């Protein structure tokens, strides 16, 4: 028998955490299920569909913002943190949904958007009134420089990050839209307001927070210029990981998070591995985990995301491996291919043609769910929902896409058709079209007129069709989630990459005690021969496997078919 190194990465029972063993499902409420025929998804719609999520097998729901908002950025611009957006329902609807979720053993994680508020929030309405208003210092106000903005920072949504306010003749900072002024976290009163509000939600019984762009809350004291990008402004992520961010999160941990057993995940634009070790340190002083975006930028070019290029798998593997190995034992990863800010993964990293859509959706799922970290499924990903054949700019709703279209075509960076092509590939709206429940009108999402077009492929790709079918993408996700509950190695095993230079195959192993898991994913249409390294395929015994071809199996030398994926559980 061949000798195999036995590594036990599972240190102690105390390393076990429910949020490591969970699968999180993200709901974008506007597009999930409309219960009242106004064309906009709502809380009652979510309650109606909790059994669907239970059947899928997920443990936690992350709700994109449901608070009162003028909807400049679909709820990420909040005007009242303690009331519900009218279009989504009432606080009673929320309480009902929370109770119904808890009854089913599902936890609810709220989106916490506190880098900025809406400009219609009463704090900002006061703040802009005068220089000596008590709320003035709740936001970031600066004098102009030589008659221009205080620095060259760009907003994430095009143009400058500074807006001139006639009334007091000063600029306020908005890293996102001009209707999303940044809060001044250096002001203790602001921090305490935020903590009070979070405690109010915790007292309601919610189970955690996904923290919107939390890496941006602490700004560098001197507001330095940054490196200008394609539109002439420095990236909005330039001020990431500012001087006090860890101090503030540790304070939040003490004043809020330690009061309950929460799941906390920080959205960390611009985070480095070293920084992530602090945010998500396993000593539990800040957050449980972060979303890093390096692997989402593999198909960007010098900070410009509006590209139409396919990923280089070698680069993707290098980045994901860096994060897998880098956080092992010291912090915790979150795993995602999709969210409401990204196009559909099957169109971006897989293949959305009828021939390969299901296979490649399952392949991507295998690749992600077998890594170390907490997996996040974005609504519709479990069906392999695809990008959308949008027509002209009038089909888009997302302000980021619309602003970029006008900015980059007016500057002559791209022609109109070219820019539309890029939007169809990369726009956030690809992920925001209505959830495809069945093949009835509007995909069963609404009886009214949906706020954004429905993907015409809903007759073929929908939940009803997939739920009863053994080999559907939905059923495959169910199996992956179930496996996670049965095999500690998926959660706690250590990760190692094989074949780093292979351009088509992503092959890695997980190891826990005497168990090994081998994961093979073909990211291409190419049929590939693979010779497995020892001990796989010879001395070891396969105790279980999952694969996206019905007759997947292992020998020492294998033919890996287009978009084939398999995970082979070995006892050595
Ligand atoms: C990140 C969110 O995910 C995105 O949807 C939003 O537009 C910005 N933060 C601003 O809140």
Boltz pocket constraint, residues with backbone or C-beta under 6 A from the ligand:
constraints:
  - pocket:
      binder: B
      contacts: [[A, 73], [A, 76], [A, 77], [A, 113], [A, 176], [A, 212], [A, 213], [A, 267], [A, 340], [A, 341]]
      max_distance: 6.0
